[in-house]
Amino acid sequence: PPEDGATQAISYMERQDWQGCIRETHRHPPTPRLLGTRMNCAVQASDHAELRSTCAEIGQHYPQHPYNDSCRSLMRAYGITP
């Protein structure tokens, strides 16, 4: 499959460089895999603003994707308003 940037972002995750992961995901088109990776990195980084904006992007580009359910659960768990 064509490279969507998620592989590079995951290499930042393996080093626990959550902000590096987030930066890397912003350099590529928003595929579901890439946005899911960014969502995970935002959670690990405790970056609630990034989580909110990533979830908004998922809802905009992929309204039927299961990641929307993950977003709702995570935002509720952290007390983040959409």
Jmol script that loads the backbone (N, CA, C; Angstrom):
load data "model"
ATOM      1  N   PRO A   1       0.845  -1.217   0.000  1.00  0.00           N
ATOM      2  CA  PRO A   1       0.000   0.000   0.000  1.00  0.00           C
ATOM      3  C   PRO A   1       0.873   1.258   0.000  1.00  0.00           C
ATOM      4  N   PRO A   2       0.359   2.350  -0.522  1.00  0.00           N
ATOM      5  CA  PRO A   2       1.155   3.574  -0.521  1.00  0.00           C
ATOM      6  C   PRO A   2       1.416   4.051   0.916  1.00  0.00           C
ATOM      7  N   GLU A   3       2.539   4.665   1.115  1.00  0.00           N
ATOM      8  CA  GLU A   3       2.913   5.140   2.452  1.00  0.00           C
ATOM      9  C   GLU A   3       2.034   6.335   2.826  1.00  0.00           C
ATOM     10  N   ASP A   4       1.393   6.253   3.969  1.00  0.00           N
ATOM     11  CA  ASP A   4       0.503   7.341   4.385  1.00  0.00           C
ATOM     12  C   ASP A   4       1.084   8.165   5.533  1.00  0.00           C
ATOM     13  N   GLY A   5       2.311   7.881   5.907  1.00  0.00           N
ATOM     14  CA  GLY A   5       2.929   8.627   6.998  1.00  0.00           C
ATOM     15  C   GLY A   5       2.785   7.942   8.342  1.00  0.00           C
ATOM     16  N   ALA A   6       1.866   6.994   8.443  1.00  0.00           N
ATOM     17  CA  ALA A   6       1.644   6.343   9.736  1.00  0.00           C
ATOM     18  C   ALA A   6       2.865   5.539  10.163  1.00  0.00           C
ATOM     19  N   THR A   7       3.556   4.930   9.211  1.00  0.00           N
ATOM     20  CA  THR A   7       4.733   4.131   9.574  1.00  0.00           C
ATOM     21  C   THR A   7       5.795   4.998  10.237  1.00  0.00           C
ATOM     22  N   GLN A   8       6.051   6.187   9.654  1.00  0.00           N
ATOM     23  CA  GLN A   8       7.017   7.094  10.270  1.00  0.00           C
ATOM     24  C   GLN A   8       6.521   7.553  11.649  1.00  0.00           C
ATOM     25  N   ALA A   9       5.224   7.863  11.740  1.00  0.00           N
ATOM     26  CA  ALA A   9       4.662   8.317  13.019  1.00  0.00           C
ATOM     27  C   ALA A   9       4.800   7.228  14.080  1.00  0.00           C
ATOM     28  N   ILE A  10       4.579   5.978  13.671  1.00  0.00           N
ATOM     29  CA  ILE A  10       4.682   4.867  14.620  1.00  0.00           C
ATOM     30  C   ILE A  10       6.116   4.717  15.119  1.00  0.00           C
ATOM     31  N   SER A  11       7.099   5.053  14.280  1.00  0.00           N
ATOM     32  CA  SER A  11       8.482   4.981  14.754  1.00  0.00           C
ATOM     33  C   SER A  11       8.721   5.996  15.878  1.00  0.00           C
ATOM     34  N   TYR A  12       8.028   7.138  15.839  1.00  0.00           N
ATOM     35  CA  TYR A  12       8.106   8.086  16.965  1.00  0.00           C
ATOM     36  C   TYR A  12       7.426   7.487  18.199  1.00  0.00           C
ATOM     37  N   MET A  13       6.311   6.795  17.994  1.00  0.00           N
ATOM     38  CA  MET A  13       5.605   6.170  19.117  1.00  0.00           C
ATOM     39  C   MET A  13       6.508   5.170  19.819  1.00  0.00           C
ATOM     40  N   GLU A  14       7.261   4.388  19.024  1.00  0.00           N
ATOM     41  CA  GLU A  14       8.137   3.381  19.610  1.00  0.00           C
ATOM     42  C   GLU A  14       9.200   4.005  20.505  1.00  0.00           C
ATOM     43  N   ARG A  15       9.555   5.261  20.228  1.00  0.00           N
ATOM     44  CA  ARG A  15      10.517   5.985  21.069  1.00  0.00           C
ATOM     45  C   ARG A  15       9.819   6.813  22.146  1.00  0.00           C
ATOM     46  N   GLN A  16       8.487   6.694  22.203  1.00  0.00           N
ATOM     47  CA  GLN A  16       7.657   7.467  23.133  1.00  0.00           C
ATOM     48  C   GLN A  16       7.836   8.970  22.933  1.00  0.00           C
ATOM     49  N   ASP A  17       8.069   9.352  21.675  1.00  0.00           N
ATOM     50  CA  ASP A  17       8.138  10.777  21.315  1.00  0.00           C
ATOM     51  C   ASP A  17       6.762  11.152  20.767  1.00  0.00           C
ATOM     52  N   TRP A  18       5.847  11.431  21.704  1.00  0.00           N
ATOM     53  CA  TRP A  18       4.442  11.642  21.322  1.00  0.00           C
ATOM     54  C   TRP A  18       4.273  12.912  20.487  1.00  0.00           C
ATOM     55  N   GLN A  19       4.962  13.984  20.843  1.00  0.00           N
ATOM     56  CA  GLN A  19       4.849  15.220  20.065  1.00  0.00           C
ATOM     57  C   GLN A  19       5.468  15.046  18.679  1.00  0.00           C
ATOM     58  N   GLY A  20       6.552  14.294  18.583  1.00  0.00           N
ATOM     59  CA  GLY A  20       7.143  13.994  17.282  1.00  0.00           C
ATOM     60  C   GLY A  20       6.172  13.211  16.417  1.00  0.00           C
ATOM     61  N   CYS A  21       5.477  12.286  17.023  1.00  0.00           N
ATOM     62  CA  CYS A  21       4.457  11.500  16.325  1.00  0.00           C
ATOM     63  C   CYS A  21       3.363  12.417  15.789  1.00  0.00           C
ATOM     64  N   ILE A  22       2.874  13.316  16.632  1.00  0.00           N
ATOM     65  CA  ILE A  22       1.824  14.249  16.211  1.00  0.00           C
ATOM     66  C   ILE A  22       2.315  15.119  15.056  1.00  0.00           C
ATOM     67  N   ARG A  23       3.514  15.670  15.191  1.00  0.00           N
ATOM     68  CA  ARG A  23       4.073  16.506  14.106  1.00  0.00           C
ATOM     69  C   ARG A  23       4.171  15.732  12.806  1.00  0.00           C
ATOM     70  N   GLU A  24       4.635  14.488  12.890  1.00  0.00           N
ATOM     71  CA  GLU A  24       4.781  13.669  11.690  1.00  0.00           C
ATOM     72  C   GLU A  24       3.431  13.443  11.009  1.00  0.00           C
ATOM     73  N   THR A  25       2.385  13.188  11.796  1.00  0.00           N
ATOM     74  CA  THR A  25       1.078  12.916  11.186  1.00  0.00           C
ATOM     75  C   THR A  25       0.528  14.147  10.475  1.00  0.00           C
ATOM     76  N   HIS A  26       0.907  15.329  10.912  1.00  0.00           N
ATOM     77  CA  HIS A  26       0.421  16.559  10.271  1.00  0.00           C
ATOM     78  C   HIS A  26       1.086  16.797   8.914  1.00  0.00           C
ATOM     79  N   ARG A  27       2.125  16.053   8.595  1.00  0.00           N
ATOM     80  CA  ARG A  27       2.851  16.249   7.340  1.00  0.00           C
ATOM     81  C   ARG A  27       2.253  15.431   6.192  1.00  0.00           C
ATOM     82  N   HIS A  28       1.199  14.653   6.463  1.00  0.00           N
ATOM     83  CA  HIS A  28       0.653  13.723   5.472  1.00  0.00           C
ATOM     84  C   HIS A  28      -0.865  13.890   5.347  1.00  0.00           C
ATOM     85  N   PRO A  29      -1.435  13.436   4.222  1.00  0.00           N
ATOM     86  CA  PRO A  29      -2.895  13.499   4.060  1.00  0.00           C
ATOM     87  C   PRO A  29      -3.599  12.673   5.143  1.00  0.00           C
ATOM     88  N   PRO A  30      -4.781  13.095   5.548  1.00  0.00           N
ATOM     89  CA  PRO A  30      -5.477  12.463   6.684  1.00  0.00           C
ATOM     90  C   PRO A  30      -6.195  11.162   6.323  1.00  0.00           C
ATOM     91  N   THR A  31      -5.432  10.063   6.250  1.00  0.00           N
ATOM     92  CA  THR A  31      -6.056   8.742   6.066  1.00  0.00           C
ATOM     93  C   THR A  31      -6.605   8.280   7.423  1.00  0.00           C
ATOM     94  N   PRO A  32      -7.532   7.322   7.419  1.00  0.00           N
ATOM     95  CA  PRO A  32      -8.017   6.809   8.710  1.00  0.00           C
ATOM     96  C   PRO A  32      -6.873   6.280   9.590  1.00  0.00           C
ATOM     97  N   ARG A  33      -5.937   5.545   8.990  1.00  0.00           N
ATOM     98  CA  ARG A  33      -4.821   4.982   9.777  1.00  0.00           C
ATOM     99  C   ARG A  33      -3.985   6.103  10.396  1.00  0.00           C
ATOM    100  N   LEU A  34      -3.734   7.133   9.612  1.00  0.00           N
ATOM    101  CA  LEU A  34      -2.922   8.245  10.095  1.00  0.00           C
ATOM    102  C   LEU A  34      -3.636   8.984  11.233  1.00  0.00           C
ATOM    103  N   LEU A  35      -4.914   9.232  11.057  1.00  0.00           N
ATOM    104  CA  LEU A  35      -5.669   9.935  12.099  1.00  0.00           C
ATOM    105  C   LEU A  35      -5.787   9.095  13.367  1.00  0.00           C
ATOM    106  N   GLY A  36      -5.922   7.775  13.201  1.00  0.00           N
ATOM    107  CA  GLY A  36      -5.955   6.901  14.373  1.00  0.00           C
ATOM    108  C   GLY A  36      -4.630   6.922  15.123  1.00  0.00           C
ATOM    109  N   THR A  37      -3.546   6.971  14.363  1.00  0.00           N
ATOM    110  CA  THR A  37      -2.215   7.068  14.978  1.00  0.00           C
ATOM    111  C   THR A  37      -2.085   8.393  15.723  1.00  0.00           C
ATOM    112  N   ARG A  38      -2.523   9.477  15.087  1.00  0.00           N
ATOM    113  CA  ARG A  38      -2.456  10.796  15.746  1.00  0.00           C
ATOM    114  C   ARG A  38      -3.309  10.816  17.006  1.00  0.00           C
ATOM    115  N   MET A  39      -4.489  10.199  16.950  1.00  0.00           N
ATOM    116  CA  MET A  39      -5.360  10.142  18.121  1.00  0.00           C
ATOM    117  C   MET A  39      -4.628   9.437  19.268  1.00  0.00           C
ATOM    118  N   ASN A  40      -3.992   8.313  18.983  1.00  0.00           N
ATOM    119  CA  ASN A  40      -3.255   7.577  20.018  1.00  0.00           C
ATOM    120  C   ASN A  40      -2.116   8.416  20.591  1.00  0.00           C
ATOM    121  N   CYS A  41      -1.386   9.113  19.729  1.00  0.00           N
ATOM    122  CA  CYS A  41      -0.271   9.929  20.206  1.00  0.00           C
ATOM    123  C   CYS A  41      -0.766  11.100  21.048  1.00  0.00           C
ATOM    124  N   ALA A  42      -1.884  11.686  20.651  1.00  0.00           N
ATOM    125  CA  ALA A  42      -2.451  12.793  21.428  1.00  0.00           C
ATOM    126  C   ALA A  42      -2.849  12.325  22.824  1.00  0.00           C
ATOM    127  N   VAL A  43      -3.414  11.130  22.902  1.00  0.00           N
ATOM    128  CA  VAL A  43      -3.787  10.567  24.209  1.00  0.00           C
ATOM    129  C   VAL A  43      -2.533  10.347  25.050  1.00  0.00           C
ATOM    130  N   GLN A  44      -1.513   9.729  24.459  1.00  0.00           N
ATOM    131  CA  GLN A  44      -0.275   9.452  25.195  1.00  0.00           C
ATOM    132  C   GLN A  44       0.410  10.742  25.641  1.00  0.00           C
ATOM    133  N   ALA A  45       0.289  11.788  24.830  1.00  0.00           N
ATOM    134  CA  ALA A  45       0.917  13.075  25.150  1.00  0.00           C
ATOM    135  C   ALA A  45       0.066  13.899  26.109  1.00  0.00           C
ATOM    136  N   SER A  46      -1.141  13.410  26.442  1.00  0.00           N
ATOM    137  CA  SER A  46      -2.112  14.185  27.228  1.00  0.00           C
ATOM    138  C   SER A  46      -2.367  15.547  26.576  1.00  0.00           C
ATOM    139  N   ASP A  47      -2.394  15.553  25.249  1.00  0.00           N
ATOM    140  CA  ASP A  47      -2.605  16.786  24.480  1.00  0.00           C
ATOM    141  C   ASP A  47      -4.087  16.848  24.097  1.00  0.00           C
ATOM    142  N   HIS A  48      -4.875  17.443  24.992  1.00  0.00           N
ATOM    143  CA  HIS A  48      -6.319  17.448  24.791  1.00  0.00           C
ATOM    144  C   HIS A  48      -6.745  18.303  23.613  1.00  0.00           C
ATOM    145  N   ALA A  49      -6.041  19.391  23.348  1.00  0.00           N
ATOM    146  CA  ALA A  49      -6.375  20.231  22.191  1.00  0.00           C
ATOM    147  C   ALA A  49      -6.149  19.440  20.901  1.00  0.00           C
ATOM    148  N   GLU A  50      -5.064  18.697  20.838  1.00  0.00           N
ATOM    149  CA  GLU A  50      -4.780  17.879  19.652  1.00  0.00           C
ATOM    150  C   GLU A  50      -5.803  16.763  19.509  1.00  0.00           C
ATOM    151  N   LEU A  51      -6.178  16.152  20.608  1.00  0.00           N
ATOM    152  CA  LEU A  51      -7.189  15.094  20.564  1.00  0.00           C
ATOM    153  C   LEU A  51      -8.506  15.659  20.035  1.00  0.00           C
ATOM    154  N   ARG A  52      -8.903  16.822  20.535  1.00  0.00           N
ATOM    155  CA  ARG A  52     -10.150  17.448  20.092  1.00  0.00           C
ATOM    156  C   ARG A  52     -10.105  17.739  18.589  1.00  0.00           C
ATOM    157  N   SER A  53      -9.004  18.328  18.120  1.00  0.00           N
ATOM    158  CA  SER A  53      -8.930  18.679  16.698  1.00  0.00           C
ATOM    159  C   SER A  53      -8.821  17.438  15.816  1.00  0.00           C
ATOM    160  N   THR A  54      -8.115  16.409  16.286  1.00  0.00           N
ATOM    161  CA  THR A  54      -8.020  15.166  15.516  1.00  0.00           C
ATOM    162  C   THR A  54      -9.386  14.504  15.415  1.00  0.00           C
ATOM    163  N   CYS A  55     -10.119  14.477  16.510  1.00  0.00           N
ATOM    164  CA  CYS A  55     -11.460  13.880  16.490  1.00  0.00           C
ATOM    165  C   CYS A  55     -12.387  14.669  15.568  1.00  0.00           C
ATOM    166  N   ALA A  56     -12.262  15.981  15.555  1.00  0.00           N
ATOM    167  CA  ALA A  56     -13.072  16.797  14.643  1.00  0.00           C
ATOM    168  C   ALA A  56     -12.730  16.445  13.194  1.00  0.00           C
ATOM    169  N   GLU A  57     -11.448  16.245  12.922  1.00  0.00           N
ATOM    170  CA  GLU A  57     -11.005  15.905  11.571  1.00  0.00           C
ATOM    171  C   GLU A  57     -11.519  14.519  11.161  1.00  0.00           C
ATOM    172  N   ILE A  58     -11.496  13.576  12.087  1.00  0.00           N
ATOM    173  CA  ILE A  58     -12.026  12.239  11.804  1.00  0.00           C
ATOM    174  C   ILE A  58     -13.515  12.344  11.462  1.00  0.00           C
ATOM    175  N   GLY A  59     -14.255  13.103  12.258  1.00  0.00           N
ATOM    176  CA  GLY A  59     -15.688  13.270  12.011  1.00  0.00           C
ATOM    177  C   GLY A  59     -15.975  13.947  10.683  1.00  0.00           C
ATOM    178  N   GLN A  60     -15.116  14.872  10.299  1.00  0.00           N
ATOM    179  CA  GLN A  60     -15.296  15.603   9.047  1.00  0.00           C
ATOM    180  C   GLN A  60     -15.012  14.716   7.836  1.00  0.00           C
ATOM    181  N   HIS A  61     -13.876  14.016   7.859  1.00  0.00           N
ATOM    182  CA  HIS A  61     -13.451  13.224   6.698  1.00  0.00           C
ATOM    183  C   HIS A  61     -14.065  11.824   6.661  1.00  0.00           C
ATOM    184  N   TYR A  62     -14.290  11.245   7.833  1.00  0.00           N
ATOM    185  CA  TYR A  62     -14.735   9.842   7.910  1.00  0.00           C
ATOM    186  C   TYR A  62     -15.872   9.695   8.924  1.00  0.00           C
ATOM    187  N   PRO A  63     -17.030  10.303   8.633  1.00  0.00           N
ATOM    188  CA  PRO A  63     -18.116  10.335   9.632  1.00  0.00           C
ATOM    189  C   PRO A  63     -18.640   8.959  10.050  1.00  0.00           C
ATOM    190  N   GLN A  64     -18.451   7.933   9.215  1.00  0.00           N
ATOM    191  CA  GLN A  64     -18.954   6.597   9.555  1.00  0.00           C
ATOM    192  C   GLN A  64     -17.887   5.701  10.185  1.00  0.00           C
ATOM    193  N   HIS A  65     -16.672   6.213  10.339  1.00  0.00           N
ATOM    194  CA  HIS A  65     -15.573   5.363  10.817  1.00  0.00           C
ATOM    195  C   HIS A  65     -15.722   5.062  12.308  1.00  0.00           C
ATOM    196  N   PRO A  66     -15.368   3.833  12.727  1.00  0.00           N
ATOM    197  CA  PRO A  66     -15.434   3.479  14.155  1.00  0.00           C
ATOM    198  C   PRO A  66     -14.581   4.379  15.058  1.00  0.00           C
ATOM    199  N   TYR A  67     -13.566   5.063  14.498  1.00  0.00           N
ATOM    200  CA  TYR A  67     -12.759   5.968  15.321  1.00  0.00           C
ATOM    201  C   TYR A  67     -13.610   7.062  15.961  1.00  0.00           C
ATOM    202  N   ASN A  68     -14.759   7.389  15.359  1.00  0.00           N
ATOM    203  CA  ASN A  68     -15.632   8.397  15.955  1.00  0.00           C
ATOM    204  C   ASN A  68     -16.134   7.943  17.322  1.00  0.00           C
ATOM    205  N   ASP A  69     -16.424   6.644  17.444  1.00  0.00           N
ATOM    206  CA  ASP A  69     -16.840   6.101  18.740  1.00  0.00           C
ATOM    207  C   ASP A  69     -15.691   6.189  19.740  1.00  0.00           C
ATOM    208  N   SER A  70     -14.479   5.874  19.273  1.00  0.00           N
ATOM    209  CA  SER A  70     -13.303   5.976  20.141  1.00  0.00           C
ATOM    210  C   SER A  70     -13.136   7.411  20.614  1.00  0.00           C
ATOM    211  N   CYS A  71     -13.301   8.342  19.696  1.00  0.00           N
ATOM    212  CA  CYS A  71     -13.162   9.760  20.045  1.00  0.00           C
ATOM    213  C   CYS A  71     -14.166  10.162  21.118  1.00  0.00           C
ATOM    214  N   ARG A  72     -15.424   9.775  20.914  1.00  0.00           N
ATOM    215  CA  ARG A  72     -16.453  10.140  21.904  1.00  0.00           C
ATOM    216  C   ARG A  72     -16.098   9.580  23.272  1.00  0.00           C
ATOM    217  N   SER A  73     -15.663   8.323  23.306  1.00  0.00           N
ATOM    218  CA  SER A  73     -15.309   7.690  24.583  1.00  0.00           C
ATOM    219  C   SER A  73     -14.126   8.390  25.236  1.00  0.00           C
ATOM    220  N   LEU A  74     -13.073   8.665  24.453  1.00  0.00           N
ATOM    221  CA  LEU A  74     -11.881   9.298  24.997  1.00  0.00           C
ATOM    222  C   LEU A  74     -12.196  10.712  25.502  1.00  0.00           C
ATOM    223  N   MET A  75     -12.944  11.462  24.710  1.00  0.00           N
ATOM    224  CA  MET A  75     -13.225  12.838  25.110  1.00  0.00           C
ATOM    225  C   MET A  75     -14.106  12.857  26.369  1.00  0.00           C
ATOM    226  N   ARG A  76     -15.043  11.919  26.458  1.00  0.00           N
ATOM    227  CA  ARG A  76     -15.874  11.826  27.662  1.00  0.00           C
ATOM    228  C   ARG A  76     -14.982  11.462  28.862  1.00  0.00           C
ATOM    229  N   ALA A  77     -14.073  10.507  28.661  1.00  0.00           N
ATOM    230  CA  ALA A  77     -13.200  10.057  29.743  1.00  0.00           C
ATOM    231  C   ALA A  77     -12.312  11.199  30.269  1.00  0.00           C
ATOM    232  N   TYR A  78     -11.880  12.076  29.372  1.00  0.00           N
ATOM    233  CA  TYR A  78     -10.999  13.188  29.758  1.00  0.00           C
ATOM    234  C   TYR A  78     -11.767  14.465  30.066  1.00  0.00           C
ATOM    235  N   GLY A  79     -13.085  14.432  29.925  1.00  0.00           N
ATOM    236  CA  GLY A  79     -13.886  15.624  30.197  1.00  0.00           C
ATOM    237  C   GLY A  79     -13.658  16.741  29.190  1.00  0.00           C
ATOM    238  N   ILE A  80     -13.407  16.346  27.933  1.00  0.00           N
ATOM    239  CA  ILE A  80     -13.163  17.323  26.872  1.00  0.00           C
ATOM    240  C   ILE A  80     -14.468  17.563  26.116  1.00  0.00           C
ATOM    241  N   THR A  81     -14.812  18.823  25.912  1.00  0.00           N
ATOM    242  CA  THR A  81     -15.994  19.114  25.126  1.00  0.00           C
ATOM    243  C   THR A  81     -15.606  19.197  23.652  1.00  0.00           C
ATOM    244  N   PRO A  82     -16.452  18.676  22.757  1.00  0.00           N
ATOM    245  CA  PRO A  82     -16.113  18.683  21.319  1.00  0.00           C
ATOM    246  C   PRO A  82     -15.968  20.090  20.761  1.00  0.00           C
TER     247      PRO A  82
END
end "model"
wireframe off; spacefill off
backbone 0.3
color backbone group
